[in-house]
Amino acid sequence: MKIKVALIGAGQRGKDIYGEYAIKNPENIEFVAVAEPNKIKRNMFAERHGINEEFIFESWEELLEKEKFCDAVVIATPDDTHFEPASIALKKGYHILLEKPMSNKADECIELGKLARENKREFLIAHVLRYTPFFSKIKEIIDSGEIGKLMTISHNENIGYFHFAHSFVRGNWRNSDLSSPLILQKSCHDMDILLWLVGSNCTNISSFGSLSYFKEKNHPEGAEERCVDCKVEAICPYSAKKLYYKNIGNWPSTVISEIQTEEAVKEAVKSGPYGRCVYLCDNNVCDHQSTILEFDNDVTVTFNLSAFTNKVHRTIRVMGTLGEIIADDSKNEIEVQLFDSNERIIYNPQVVSGGHGGGDTGIMNDFVASILSERGKGLTYASTSVESHIMAFAAEESRVLKKTIDIKEFMNK
């Protein structure tokens, strides 16, 4: 038995992650419809999944105008276009998997949480880190009491210099006026995982950060507006030529051109937005940010995100009254150090295929199970995910206003 699903948004997440899950797990899920404005992406997805012509749409509005014709919809559109299709699909009786963030507006996140409770559908947000063996094991260790009472967490999201240049300087999430603040778009994952690990509500939050480096004043002498014309490109770590030419057929080159040939990728770098100098783009999101969180069980957390790291990975230190956890997801290693015995215990969680350390596979497995048997874990129900989104919005307000934000006051205003 399998579920039948419509995809709204056949971009990198929709087409390459959720779509490919269906190809690898045809016994679990079948995509029977697609809505995507880009003709090439739309046709590629429809052909790959054998979708009948009557269920191929240019817009989500056309798809949702029809009477309910399948079990669920996966919504993977840009951040500012989540609320309306999600709310309409819920009211029509569809189960939903919605890409994070729920919305780039706090009030819309709260409203989606309310609609989720009212409509009693399986409505999951793609906070995939809860489904990774890595973070699941850390949660298990904390809850077991092995390190005593949880006191403090220090968590880093190391974005990676090339990933930041691609997505947050040249790419879709470079400008918060057009998409979302960095801490919401990139790090609502981290707000969510911290909320889950602490197991308590966040009460106060302070945040500091800015766009300090990727701006015109740091434009090197002799550099040009585009990497293909640049005299100093050979010594620039942010060179578009270096990043995209060597990754033809793979992320992130698959983002800059639907056609993955050397000629097409070179043309995209020459004329498209992803070939611009990183110091001369229309970006405004932070390139580094530090946040302090207080929870109502007296746990305190520091969270740092930064563009200026070599690898794309997360590191975390969890401090308890009897010991501490030191973990690095890029090494798939979790070390527990116990105070009294000085014992060191190393855990290497199960390796699961799929992006985000197996989290993409995990959430899709759970989405299918929740619909077919109502026995899913439901770790990221929309009603649960609202709080972590509010934490991200509050952190951004704190950063901008340079003051501590009371979470309850923020939610009630």
C-alpha positions as CSV (number, residue, x, y, z in Angstrom):
1,M,0.0,0.0,0.0
2,K,1.3,3.5,-0.9
3,I,0.3,7.1,-0.8
4,K,-0.4,9.2,-3.9
5,V,1.0,12.7,-3.7
6,A,1.1,16.0,-5.6
7,L,4.2,18.1,-5.7
8,I,4.0,21.9,-5.6
9,G,7.4,23.3,-6.5
10,A,9.8,21.2,-8.5
11,G,13.0,22.9,-7.5
12,Q,16.0,21.4,-5.9
13,R,14.2,20.2,-2.8
14,G,11.0,19.1,-4.5
15,K,12.4,17.5,-7.6
16,D,15.8,16.2,-6.4
17,I,15.0,15.2,-2.8
18,Y,11.3,14.3,-2.4
19,G,11.0,13.3,-6.0
20,E,14.0,11.0,-5.9
21,Y,12.7,9.4,-2.6
22,A,9.7,8.2,-4.6
23,I,11.9,6.8,-7.3
24,K,13.8,4.8,-4.8
25,N,10.8,3.8,-2.7
26,P,8.0,3.2,-5.3
27,E,6.3,0.8,-2.8
28,N,5.7,3.7,-0.4
29,I,4.8,6.7,-2.5
30,E,3.8,7.8,-6.0
31,F,3.8,11.4,-7.3
32,V,0.7,11.8,-9.5
33,A,0.7,15.5,-10.1
34,V,3.1,18.5,-10.3
35,A,2.7,22.3,-10.2
36,E,5.8,24.2,-11.3
37,P,6.1,27.5,-13.3
38,N,9.4,26.6,-14.8
39,K,8.6,24.6,-17.9
40,I,11.9,22.6,-18.0
41,K,11.7,21.6,-14.4
42,R,8.0,20.8,-14.7
43,N,8.4,18.6,-17.7
44,M,11.5,16.9,-16.3
45,F,9.6,15.9,-13.1
46,A,6.5,14.9,-15.0
47,E,8.5,12.6,-17.3
48,R,10.5,11.1,-14.5
49,H,7.4,10.2,-12.6
50,G,5.1,9.3,-15.5
51,I,2.5,11.9,-14.6
52,N,-0.6,12.2,-16.8
53,E,-0.9,15.4,-18.8
54,E,-4.1,16.4,-17.0
55,F,-2.2,16.6,-13.7
56,I,0.6,18.8,-14.9
57,F,0.1,22.4,-13.8
58,E,2.0,25.7,-14.2
59,S,0.8,27.0,-10.8
60,W,-0.4,25.7,-7.4
61,E,-3.6,27.6,-7.9
62,E,-4.5,25.4,-10.9
63,L,-3.7,22.2,-8.9
64,L,-5.7,23.2,-5.9
65,E,-8.7,24.4,-7.9
66,K,-9.4,20.7,-8.6
67,E,-11.4,18.6,-6.2
68,K,-9.1,16.5,-3.9
69,F,-7.6,13.8,-6.1
70,C,-4.8,12.3,-4.0
71,D,-3.7,11.7,-0.4
72,A,-1.2,14.5,0.2
73,V,0.8,17.4,-1.2
74,V,4.4,18.2,-0.7
75,I,5.0,22.0,-0.9
76,A,8.5,23.1,-1.8
77,T,8.0,26.6,-3.1
78,P,9.9,29.8,-2.2
79,D,9.6,30.9,1.5
80,D,7.1,33.7,0.9
81,T,4.7,31.3,-1.0
82,H,4.0,28.7,1.6
83,F,1.1,30.0,3.6
84,E,-1.6,30.2,1.0
85,P,-1.2,26.8,-0.7
86,A,-0.7,25.1,2.6
87,S,-3.9,26.6,4.2
88,I,-6.0,25.8,1.1
89,A,-4.7,22.2,0.9
90,L,-5.4,21.7,4.6
91,K,-9.0,22.8,4.2
92,K,-9.4,20.5,1.2
93,G,-8.4,17.6,3.3
94,Y,-4.9,16.9,2.1
95,H,-2.1,15.7,4.3
96,I,0.9,18.0,3.9
97,L,4.7,18.0,4.0
98,L,5.8,21.7,4.0
99,E,9.4,22.9,3.4
100,K,10.8,25.0,6.1
101,P,10.3,27.8,7.0
102,M,6.6,27.5,7.4
103,S,6.4,31.1,6.3
104,N,8.5,34.2,6.3
105,K,5.9,36.0,8.4
106,A,5.4,35.2,12.1
107,D,1.6,35.6,12.1
108,E,1.3,33.2,9.2
109,C,3.3,30.5,11.1
110,I,1.0,30.9,14.1
111,E,-2.1,30.7,11.8
112,L,-0.8,27.5,10.1
113,G,-0.2,25.9,13.5
114,K,-3.8,26.8,14.4
115,L,-5.1,25.3,11.1
116,A,-3.1,22.2,11.7
117,R,-4.9,21.6,15.0
118,E,-8.3,22.4,13.5
119,N,-8.1,20.3,10.4
120,K,-6.6,17.1,11.9
121,R,-4.5,16.2,9.0
122,E,-0.9,14.9,9.0
123,F,0.9,18.2,8.6
124,L,4.7,17.9,8.9
125,I,7.3,20.7,8.6
126,A,10.7,19.6,7.0
127,H,12.7,20.1,10.2
128,V,14.7,17.0,9.1
129,L,17.4,17.1,11.8
130,R,15.0,15.5,14.3
131,Y,15.0,12.5,12.0
132,T,18.8,12.0,11.8
133,P,20.4,9.2,13.7
134,F,23.0,11.8,14.8
135,F,20.7,14.1,16.7
136,S,18.4,11.3,17.7
137,K,21.3,9.7,19.6
138,I,22.2,13.0,21.3
139,K,18.5,13.4,22.4
140,E,18.6,9.8,23.7
141,I,21.7,10.4,25.7
142,I,20.3,13.6,27.3
143,D,16.9,12.0,28.1
144,S,18.6,8.9,29.6
145,G,20.3,11.0,32.4
146,E,23.7,9.7,31.4
147,I,25.2,13.2,31.7
148,G,23.0,14.2,34.6
149,K,20.7,17.3,34.5
150,L,21.1,19.3,31.3
151,M,22.5,22.8,32.0
152,T,24.1,24.4,28.9
153,I,24.4,23.8,25.2
154,S,26.8,25.4,22.8
155,H,25.8,24.8,19.2
156,N,27.4,25.9,15.9
157,E,26.0,25.9,12.4
158,N,29.1,26.1,10.1
159,I,27.5,27.1,6.9
160,G,30.6,26.8,4.7
161,Y,32.2,29.6,2.7
162,F,31.1,28.2,-0.7
163,H,27.6,27.3,0.4
164,F,27.1,30.8,1.9
165,A,28.4,32.4,-1.3
166,H,26.0,30.3,-3.4
167,S,22.8,30.5,-1.4
168,F,23.1,33.7,0.7
169,V,25.2,36.1,-1.4
170,R,24.3,35.2,-5.0
171,G,21.3,32.9,-4.5
172,N,17.6,32.9,-3.7
173,W,18.1,33.7,0.0
174,R,20.6,36.5,-0.3
175,N,18.1,39.3,0.6
176,S,15.7,39.2,3.5
177,D,13.4,41.6,1.8
178,L,12.9,39.0,-1.0
179,S,12.9,35.8,1.1
180,S,13.7,35.5,4.8
181,P,16.3,36.5,7.4
182,L,19.3,34.1,7.6
183,I,18.4,32.8,11.0
184,L,14.9,31.9,9.9
185,Q,15.7,30.4,6.4
186,K,18.9,28.5,7.3
187,S,18.7,28.1,11.1
188,C,15.1,27.5,12.0
189,H,16.4,23.9,11.7
190,D,18.7,24.7,14.6
191,M,16.1,26.5,16.6
192,D,14.0,23.5,16.3
193,I,16.7,20.9,17.2
194,L,17.7,23.0,20.3
195,L,14.0,23.3,21.4
196,W,13.8,19.5,21.0
197,L,17.0,18.7,22.9
198,V,16.3,21.1,25.8
199,G,12.7,19.8,26.1
200,S,11.4,23.1,27.4
201,N,10.0,26.4,26.2
202,C,12.3,29.3,25.3
203,T,11.6,32.3,27.4
204,N,14.2,35.0,26.4
205,I,16.5,35.5,23.5
206,S,19.3,37.9,22.5
207,S,21.1,38.0,19.2
208,F,24.0,39.9,17.6
209,G,25.3,39.8,14.1
210,S,25.7,41.7,10.8
211,L,26.7,41.6,7.2
212,S,30.3,42.4,7.6
213,Y,32.3,41.0,4.7
214,F,30.3,40.4,1.5
215,K,29.9,44.0,0.6
216,E,31.3,46.5,-1.8
217,K,33.9,48.0,0.5
218,N,35.7,44.7,0.4
219,H,35.8,44.4,-3.4
220,P,39.5,43.6,-4.2
221,E,41.5,45.9,-6.3
222,G,41.4,44.7,-9.9
223,A,38.3,42.5,-9.4
224,E,35.5,42.7,-11.9
225,E,31.7,42.5,-11.6
226,R,31.6,39.0,-12.9
227,C,34.0,36.0,-12.2
228,V,34.5,35.2,-15.9
229,D,36.0,38.6,-16.4
230,C,37.9,38.9,-13.2
231,K,41.7,39.4,-13.0
232,V,42.0,38.1,-9.5
233,E,39.5,35.2,-9.8
234,A,42.3,32.6,-9.6
235,I,43.1,33.5,-6.0
236,C,39.5,34.1,-4.9
237,P,38.0,31.3,-2.8
238,Y,34.5,32.5,-3.7
239,S,35.0,32.2,-7.5
240,A,31.9,31.0,-9.3
241,K,34.1,29.3,-11.9
242,K,35.8,27.2,-9.2
243,L,32.5,26.3,-7.6
244,Y,30.2,25.5,-10.5
245,Y,32.5,24.1,-13.2
246,K,33.7,21.2,-11.1
247,N,30.2,20.3,-10.0
248,I,28.4,19.8,-13.3
249,G,25.5,17.4,-12.7
250,N,25.6,17.9,-9.0
251,W,24.6,20.5,-6.4
252,P,25.1,23.4,-6.5
253,S,25.6,23.5,-10.3
254,T,22.1,21.9,-10.7
255,V,20.6,25.0,-9.1
256,I,22.1,27.5,-11.6
257,S,21.0,25.8,-14.8
258,E,18.3,23.2,-15.6
259,I,20.6,21.9,-18.4
260,Q,23.7,20.3,-16.9
261,T,26.2,20.5,-19.7
262,E,29.6,22.3,-19.6
263,E,28.3,24.8,-22.1
264,A,25.1,25.5,-20.2
265,V,26.8,25.9,-16.8
266,K,29.4,28.2,-18.3
267,E,26.7,30.3,-19.8
268,A,24.9,30.5,-16.5
269,V,28.1,31.7,-14.8
270,K,28.7,34.2,-17.6
271,S,25.2,35.8,-17.7
272,G,23.2,34.6,-14.7
273,P,23.0,35.8,-11.0
274,Y,25.4,33.0,-9.8
275,G,28.3,34.4,-11.7
276,R,28.4,37.8,-9.9
277,C,31.2,39.0,-7.7
278,V,30.3,38.2,-4.1
279,Y,31.2,41.8,-3.1
280,L,28.8,43.4,-5.6
281,C,25.5,41.5,-5.1
282,D,22.2,42.8,-3.8
283,N,22.6,40.7,-0.6
284,N,21.7,42.0,2.9
285,V,21.5,38.9,5.2
286,C,24.0,38.4,8.0
287,D,27.2,36.6,7.3
288,H,27.7,35.8,11.0
289,Q,25.3,35.8,14.0
290,S,25.5,34.8,17.6
291,T,22.4,34.1,19.7
292,I,21.8,33.4,23.4
293,L,18.7,31.6,24.5
294,E,17.2,31.0,27.9
295,F,14.6,28.3,28.6
296,D,12.1,28.0,31.4
297,N,13.9,24.9,32.9
298,D,16.9,27.2,33.4
299,V,19.0,25.8,30.6
300,T,21.0,28.3,28.6
301,V,22.1,27.9,25.0
302,T,24.5,29.7,22.8
303,F,24.1,29.3,19.0
304,N,26.5,30.6,16.4
305,L,26.1,30.6,12.6
306,S,28.9,31.6,10.3
307,A,29.7,31.8,6.6
308,F,33.4,31.5,7.4
309,T,34.0,27.8,7.8
310,N,35.7,25.3,5.4
311,K,33.1,22.6,5.8
312,V,29.3,22.5,5.9
313,H,28.6,20.9,9.2
314,R,27.2,21.2,12.7
315,T,29.1,20.9,16.0
316,I,27.6,20.8,19.4
317,R,28.7,20.6,23.1
318,V,26.0,19.6,25.6
319,M,26.9,20.1,29.3
320,G,25.2,18.3,32.1
321,T,25.8,17.9,35.9
322,L,27.5,14.5,35.5
323,G,29.2,14.8,32.1
324,E,29.2,16.4,28.7
325,I,28.6,15.5,25.1
326,I,31.0,16.7,22.3
327,A,29.7,15.9,18.8
328,D,30.5,16.7,15.1
329,D,28.0,15.6,12.5
330,S,30.6,15.6,9.7
331,K,32.5,12.9,11.6
332,N,29.3,11.1,12.6
333,E,30.9,11.0,16.1
334,I,29.4,11.6,19.5
335,E,31.7,11.6,22.5
336,V,30.4,11.4,26.0
337,Q,32.8,12.4,28.8
338,L,31.7,11.5,32.4
339,F,33.1,13.5,35.2
340,D,33.4,11.1,38.1
341,S,35.0,8.1,36.3
342,N,36.6,10.2,33.6
343,E,35.3,7.6,31.2
344,R,35.1,8.5,27.5
345,I,32.4,6.8,25.4
346,I,32.3,7.1,21.6
347,Y,29.1,6.6,19.6
348,N,29.0,6.4,15.8
349,P,25.3,6.5,14.9
350,Q,23.9,4.5,12.0
351,V,24.6,6.0,8.6
352,V,21.4,6.5,6.6
353,S,21.4,7.4,2.9
354,G,19.8,10.7,1.9
355,G,20.6,14.4,2.5
356,H,20.9,16.1,5.9
357,G,22.6,13.1,7.4
358,G,19.6,10.8,6.5
359,G,17.0,13.3,7.8
360,D,15.5,13.7,4.4
361,T,14.9,10.0,4.1
362,G,13.7,9.8,7.8
363,I,11.0,12.5,7.4
364,M,9.7,11.0,4.2
365,N,9.5,7.5,5.8
366,D,7.6,9.1,8.7
367,F,5.3,11.1,6.5
368,V,4.3,8.0,4.6
369,A,3.9,5.9,7.8
370,S,1.8,8.7,9.5
371,I,-0.7,8.7,6.6
372,L,-0.9,4.9,6.0
373,S,-1.0,3.7,9.6
374,E,-1.2,6.7,11.9
375,R,1.8,5.3,13.6
376,G,4.4,7.8,12.6
377,K,6.5,9.6,15.1
378,G,5.2,13.1,14.0
379,L,8.3,14.8,15.4
380,T,7.8,17.9,13.3
381,Y,4.0,18.5,13.3
382,A,3.2,22.1,12.3
383,S,1.7,22.8,15.7
384,T,5.0,21.8,17.3
385,S,7.2,23.7,14.8
386,V,5.6,27.1,15.4
387,E,7.6,27.7,18.5
388,S,11.0,27.2,16.8
389,H,10.0,29.6,14.1
390,I,9.0,32.2,16.6
391,M,12.4,31.8,18.2
392,A,14.0,32.6,14.9
393,F,11.8,35.7,14.3
394,A,12.5,36.9,17.9
395,A,16.2,36.4,17.4
396,E,16.1,38.6,14.3
397,E,14.2,41.3,16.1
398,S,16.7,41.2,18.9
399,R,19.5,41.6,16.4
400,V,17.9,44.5,14.6
401,L,16.7,46.3,17.8
402,K,19.7,45.4,19.9
403,K,17.6,44.2,22.9
404,T,16.5,41.0,24.6
405,I,13.2,39.7,23.5
406,D,10.7,38.1,25.8
407,I,9.2,35.2,23.7
408,K,5.7,35.3,25.3
409,E,5.4,39.1,24.7
410,F,6.6,38.6,21.2
411,M,4.0,36.0,20.4
412,N,1.2,38.1,21.9
413,K,1.9,41.4,20.3
